[in-house]
Structures are given as C-alpha cells and as structure tokens.
Amino acid sequence: GGPASKNGDKLENGVLESSKDGSAWTRLADFNDGTATAALPAGSSHLRIRVTAPQTNWLILHEIELR
C-alpha cells in the first residue's frame, strides 16, 4: 500500500502481528494509510498481516520491508 497506490488500493483496516510459535500472536502495529511500522520482538519467527474489516478497493501489497 502506501504512496505507491494510485486508486486507494491499499490496506484500509489491518494489523501487523508477530509470533514465536505460529500460534500465539502479538499485535505490533495498526495499518495507517496502507503502512504499518514496528520493531519485531526478539525470537519472532512468524509475521502476519491481518485484515480487520472489509475492503472497499482491491488490496495490493507493493512492498514488505524487514530490517
């Protein structure tokens, strides 16, 4: 999402979550204008983007950046 979206095709309502085991998830950040930024907790081995409400436009992920 973010500024690369031309027609609003970005995540409107969602959260970024991490997990150490793939079962217990920790909420890291809410998406705002198609972007979520968070520090990944030590020991995390799973990362997911969870959509929390219906989208009015297509959902397009332009980039996922991990540092």
QUIDA-V191114 format. One record per backbone hydrogen bond with DSSP energy under -1.0 kcal/mol. CO is the residue of the C=O (numbers start at 1). NH is the residue of the N-H. E is the energy in kcal/mol with one decimal. If there is no record, write none. Layout:
co=CO nh=NH e=E
co=CO nh=NH e=E
//
This chain:
co=2 nh=5 e=-1.9
co=8 nh=10 e=-2.2
co=13 nh=52 e=-2.3
co=14 nh=31 e=-2.7
co=15 nh=50 e=-2.6
co=16 nh=28 e=-3.2
co=16 nh=29 e=-1.4
co=17 nh=48 e=-2.6
co=18 nh=26 e=-2.9
co=19 nh=45 e=-2.4
co=19 nh=46 e=-2.0
co=26 nh=18 e=-2.1
co=29 nh=16 e=-3.1
co=32 nh=35 e=-1.2
co=35 nh=32 e=-3.0
co=41 nh=44 e=-1.7
co=46 nh=19 e=-1.8
co=48 nh=17 e=-2.7
co=50 nh=15 e=-2.3
//
